[in-house]
Amino acid sequence: MDFTAAEFAPHEGGTTLTGHLDRSVTERPDATAITFVDYEASKDGLTTSLTISELHRRVHAVAAWTAHRCDPGERVAILAPQGIEYVIGFLGAIRAGAIAVPLFHPDMPGQEGRLDAVLDDCEPACVLTTKDAFDRVREVIRQRGTRAPRECLAVDTIQEEWSAEPLSPHAAPDDVAYLQYTSGSTRVPAGVRITHANVVANARQALSAYFGERVEGGATVSWLPLFHDMGLVLSVAAPVVGGIKSVLLDPAAFLRQPGRWLRQLAANPRCITAAPNFAFDYTATRVTDREKAWTRLDRVVAMINGSEPVLPSTVERFNRAFESCGLRPEAHRCSFGLAEATVFVATSPAGTVPRSVRFDRDALGTGTAVTADDGAPSSTLVSCGNPLGQRVAIVDPESHRPLSDASVGEIWVNGPNIGQGYWNWDGAASAEVFRARLHEPGELPEAGWLRTGDLGVRYDGELFVTGRIKDLIILDGRNHYPQDLEQTVEERSEVRKHHTAAFSVSVDGTERVVIAAEYSRSLPPERRFPSETETALRKDIANAHGVSPHELLLLEPDTVPHTSSGKVARRECRRRYLDGELSSEKAND
């Protein structure tokens, strides 16, 4: 009923991230702890590094300052750009016994409303930022009036003498270390209460899953935002717990030139990295042959593909694009995770090429996974393998009974990495998500399960994720996964990849589907033929899915809303559609 995984043996050591940092500073003080490659300062990347002892000293100083101004358990928001100071601020806050809230620079495009909502929810007592961002951050928090935090510190201006100040003992393992706010792809962002024990456990699980038994000498390389779960665990928690180097880039540096990401992978042997599915597609299409000629990827341990549905076409395209660089297909590790479980849950087996299976689409829509016959409508899914150090069960979301193999149900997770609930949520509402109970559990634990809200199936002993419960489209009694409809639309060259949203609306009491798709950036307005494109798309959708959209919107680039982690925000797109904020191009052909 659950996914069998190798037993996970916790390593000896600290029970908090900063406890592990204490241990590392006594064992390897002069080793490099973190490197930031700044492509704003130099087109070739200006490199700044800290040794473990330097990082430890600066974290201690921020912790001492914070402890003098915040009581244990008060929230400390990190409003800073990507970089070493962000990491120092985060670790300093939790070492002080405060609850860190990893956020972002206030001027991050498209996130103004989210920042206000999060600050209203967590009510931080202090804010940590950098000297370059200080004036802007102070201006933003002052606008909050009586709700403004008491203090604001630029962590790169703190006086050296703070590093000699005594600190109280480390927080207890079960104390909340930080609030990880969700991306808001299916709801208003909510802050997951992650304890010290949760994040250390998940860091160990990830290190074991991706490095195996040999963590020493490894490194992590990442451009993922540090305020996101995957970026925080990959670039901060896992390196601190494993005692390995973290190499950071800014997300904007990657988006401008994705070859920079690959350059850092080549420069850091035995590294792991991670990115959402769209980034692998983006990199495969943007990196030139000239860049490939001097890029070696044969020493990359793992390229983790997660955070959104993994497309088999993306895996194949990326592996083929960088085969000449020595990239091993088995280095591509397809994974599943979520903020409520700290981040990591399951990944494809080490040493194997990601496995794809063509499932019968109609059978999948009725809740059963069977392989598709030749020519039959199908959905090809990529395996996310198995968990490590935790359990996964496929459960009927109504009866809460575990389901048999090949049955589609809600993915439930049980393990030491499961968060404690949502900040400011009613206890019963939080318990419904984080402390669910199985009916007729058999050999599984009865209590302590996380309801992920994701649908999946166990097939041939591996986990396949099929979609989100809240995104499921039900038409005439048949289930349709929005990503299937979106993928069909994006097969047309006129449509921009990863910028399509399918959702349902009620029309005269009947559920109908609406699809909003952006034109490709490379398609100039004079080469757009809206009527012809819509007719062709409707035909493609009818042939592949037996569905006739109520409305098919062809939109300008950058119109379909996305979450801060880059996922299509289908519910927000639906709201904008219902509010009349989306308009399709209806020009004469």
Buried (B, 14 or more C-beta within 10 A) or exposed (E): BBBEBEEBEEBEBBBBBBBBBBBBBEEBBEBBBBBBBBBEEEEEBEBEBBBBBBBBBBBBBBBBBBBEBBEEEBBBBBBBBBBBBBBBBBBBBBBBBBBBBBBBBBEBEEBEEBBBBBBEBBBBBBBBBBEBBBEBBBEBBEEBEEEBBEBBBBBBEBEEEBBEEEEEEBBEBEBBBBBBBBBBBBEEBBBBBBBBBBBBBBBBBBBBBBBEEEBEEBBBBBBBBBBBBBBBBBBBBBBBBBBBBBBBBBBEBBBEBBBBBBBBBBBBBBBBBBBBBBBBBBBBEEBEEEBBEEBBBEBBBBBBBBBBBBBBBBBBBBBEBBEEBBBBBBBBBBBBBBBBBBBBBBBBBBEEBBBBBBBBBBBBBEBBBEEBEEEBBBBBBBBBBBBBBBBBBBBBBEEBBBBEEBBBBBBBBBBBBBBBBBBBBEEEEBEEBBBBEBEEBEEBEEEBBBBBBBBBBBBEEBBBBBBBBEBBBEBEEBBBBBBBBBBBBBEEEBBBBBBBBBBBBEEEEEEBBBBBBBBBEEBEEEEBBBEEBBEEBBEBBEEBBBBEBBBBBBBBEEBBBBBBBBBBBBBBBBBBBEEEEBEBBEEEE
